[in-house]
Amino acid sequence: MKPIVIIGSGLAGYGLLRELKNRQCPSPRLLITADGGESYYKPNLSSSLAKKKSASDLVMSQATTIAQEMSAEILTHTRVVAVDATQHKLFLNNGQERVYSQLVLAVGSNPIRLPLTGDGAGEVLSVNNLDDYALFQKKLVHAQRIAIIGPGLIGSEFANDLILSGRQVTIIGPDPWPISTLVPQTAGLAVQQAMADKGAIWHLETFNGPIEKTSSGYATTLKNGVTVAADLILSAVGIRAETQLASQSGLKTNRGIVTDAFLQTSSPNIFALGDCAEVDGRSLPFVQPLMIGTRALAATLMGQPQKVQYPPMPVQIKTTLHPVITLPPQTKEGRWIFEGTPTAGISGKFLTGDDKLAGFVLTGDRIAEKTTLMETLAP
Ligand SMILES: Cc1cc2nc3c(=O)[nH]c(=O)nc-3n(C[C@H](O)[C@H](O)[C@H](O)COP(=O)(O)OP(=O)(O)OC[C@H]3O[C@@H](n4cnc5c(N)ncnc54)[C@H](O)[C@@H]3O)c2cc1C
């Protein structure tokens, strides 16, 4: 019997493997992963420095244990380099071939790399997996001044963690305020102020210049003329879905691997799940949508096709110096109403023309209002 094959051992790949096991899926299962196959909770990567956690502290299970528990075969340190969708065949980087009955691409996303110039550009780090985190932690041993390029969700979370671990942090980016793609200015400025109060320096609305090596580390001169000196530079300018394998294999890709609401790609019997997938036109690189996807896809793979249906999914931002929960409105037709103070916390509600709640942002001590707001959301 040909197995169901899952490519990727992130929260999507392992989540699906667990769901198939829980549903007593009768088909054999094979999971192939390019990394070591350790299971870990990726959001912890940007909130574990201050807790002094090493990469191995973040590992919840090793691949061998998971294979036993999930009654599956797991190939680690093995990259799938091509898919033959007609013959249901996979080609691996070790020269082997494997067959599948149904294939799931859970290949995740990669950090966007800015086209930086200067002799230090190649040494700018980004953290998107356990190995990156281990390297980051090793380099931090001798680093006190940290520059972060990218004041978005992940950059702000790393800034928060680095401040709490006693580093001098400078955050640089073209964005007008922190986390500007997810929260309105009033909320972003509250986060900015909370970190500035702990010594962080923000250089917003200014582009980065070349990264030059200096005798003591790195220096970058910004468009506003300021030169930032740092012992370590972290880039956190966003992620891009991993689409290379899919596009090389003839599958339709756009911002992600294009799927319908059943997570089926442009090829029958091939599905995509997690950060790599663009589901019905939406890319949602967060944990909750992929967990919803694993449940629907497990049913589909077992012969009971089920569409993914997303409820309103607020995003929690782990800036513990000033925490944020946001449900960005899906419409521009409406207005924000704010209460509270930037120091204690902001409650922002986005109301449509007929005064219906269509989104919100809560910061600081107002995050406790989430449950009430979720209950009053317009259907
Ligand atoms: C620092 C950070 C903080 C975050 N914080 C939050 C948060 O607070 N809340 C939230 O909801 N989300 C958060 N996210 C996003 C969330 O972690 C991701 O949406 C989720 O982990 C993605 O899981 P995934 O399985 O789709 O991808 P990944 O974890 O990227 O896994 C992809 C897997 O595919 C494998 N792979 C890729 N290509 C191949 C190939 N060709 N052959 C074999 N294997 C391959 C890789 O080795 C890897 O095992 C955060 C992300 C980061 C980076």
The ligand as an ORCA input file, in Angstrom:
! r2SCAN-3c Opt
* xyz 0 1
  C      10.163     33.933     15.585
  C       8.748     33.541     15.245
  C       7.727     33.816     16.138
  C       6.413     33.466     15.826
  N       5.416     33.749     16.725
  C       4.150     33.356     16.436
  C       3.089     33.578     17.378
  O       3.292     34.140     18.448
  N       1.834     33.144     17.052
  C       1.573     32.507     15.871
  O       0.425     32.122     15.623
  N       2.550     32.293     14.949
  C       3.820     32.699     15.212
  N       4.810     32.466     14.297
  C       4.465     31.766     13.036
  C       4.353     30.251     13.272
  O       5.430     29.816     14.072
  C       4.334     29.548     11.928
  O       3.128     29.940     11.273
  C       4.370     28.023     12.006
  O       5.324     27.558     12.924
  C       4.651     27.449     10.598
  O       4.748     26.052     10.646
  P       4.958     25.199      9.320
  O       4.946     23.779      9.747
  O       4.009     25.642      8.270
  O       6.402     25.609      8.774
  P       7.894     25.385      9.309
  O       7.951     25.375     10.774
  O       8.710     26.402      8.579
  O       8.290     23.929      8.818
  C       8.647     23.642      7.500
  C       9.291     22.277      7.445
  O       9.472     21.900      6.089
  C      10.771     21.326      5.921
  N      11.105     21.441      4.507
  C      11.084     22.546      3.713
  N      11.386     22.224      2.446
  C      11.617     20.893      2.423
  C      11.958     19.948      1.397
  N      12.106     20.330      0.127
  N      12.138     18.653      1.733
  C      11.974     18.241      3.024
  N      11.617     19.079      4.027
  C      11.443     20.378      3.722
  C      11.618     22.110      6.902
  O      12.811     21.422      7.207
  C      10.646     22.193      8.103
  O      10.713     20.983      8.839
  C       6.132     32.818     14.582
  C       7.177     32.551     13.678
  C       8.476     32.909     14.009
  C       9.598     32.614     13.028
*
